[in-house]
């Protein structure tokens, strides 16, 4: 009975913090209402998979009102920046650290308060999580194995080790790697179990639309955080894969249609006028790959 009362108190505090964010920081508050709060003892602090907001009641109890609002804003920025769909095969703990380093400065710039000892480093200010991840990895290689985060299984989002057991009726609870200074973890978005469920691409698109709506609400209220908008723009640029761009460029050179304006010359000699194959593309090109780390 005591445990139930304790959790209800945590729920009420989170609801109050949601309302505070909606009034004082409408951009974060609007996005936060997309996540359903769920108490979870297997999470040390907080975590999200883009659908639910998992929180440990004991952790919530350690935060004052301002810190709780900041922690909630921190958590909702993970899916807003598509962190739950962008990990790929990166190390889980290091990815969480990189995402936190990317989020925390913009929250402080927006006037929010964060819990003590959160991950902050000015050299990462304005960088995407992918860029920060690479820098952390380089630092760890130079320093050796000491201080390196515990290696986690490296499968893509939706894999069997994604830490989010989908069968909640069987008592499954999400798990996230604990990182020093981490106030909220990001879980991989889950692949739909049924064909009717939203795919990863659809989930990412839904959050992109939600961010655009939140920007509109914040602009109307005159409280749009400039730092968050710049970070969102940077995250979109970070998701562009040079391999995909190269593939598109070369695929455009592949014959794709037929045209009567240029008859096929191979059959003209026989009195047959057939449409010729047309293509549009870059033509000849030279590809050079730099191995520089800059």
C-alpha angles and dihedrals in degrees: 000000000000091000093053092051090049093053093047088054090052090049091052092049091051091048090051091048090051090054092047091052092047091055101037101027106022094174093062094033094054092051093046093064088067090069122076112220116235128176111231127176094194091068114078095208121346136321140177138197094192092268107055135034106220115196137175109230091213090056092048089053091059093059128082119223096270093047091048091053089049092049091051091049089049091053097049091051090066094071091032087061091041092243090144092061101036106062096094110170095335121131109274099223094045091046090053090051092049092050092050092050089052096048106040100065093053091051092052090047088053090058098256125139120233130198118267123280096018119161110277131158123160093210088068095050112130094008127125121246090250093056092045091049091055092049092049090049091051091049091051092050091052094047094046128229095318113107093010115145117251110273115248129201110279110220126133126262113296093026124139091263097049090120095235112104105206096202096081091165088066090057097262115161130185121256129203132186112259113235127187109260093009112143096175133017130211121227125201115263110253123243111241114263093209130043089244093060120097116266123229090262091051091048090052091048092050090055091047089055090046091053091051090051091048090051090054092050092048092047091053089051091046091237105107110147107228094201092056092050092051090049091051091051091049091050091055090052091047091058093062108107114210089212090059092048091050091048091052092049093053095040088059089064092059113101107260110166146022128242134190090206088077109037119206104265093202092075102035092090089062093051093255118131109199129167116266126230115256130198137181122203148107096294115209116006141176118225119203124180121202118212093197116127092213 
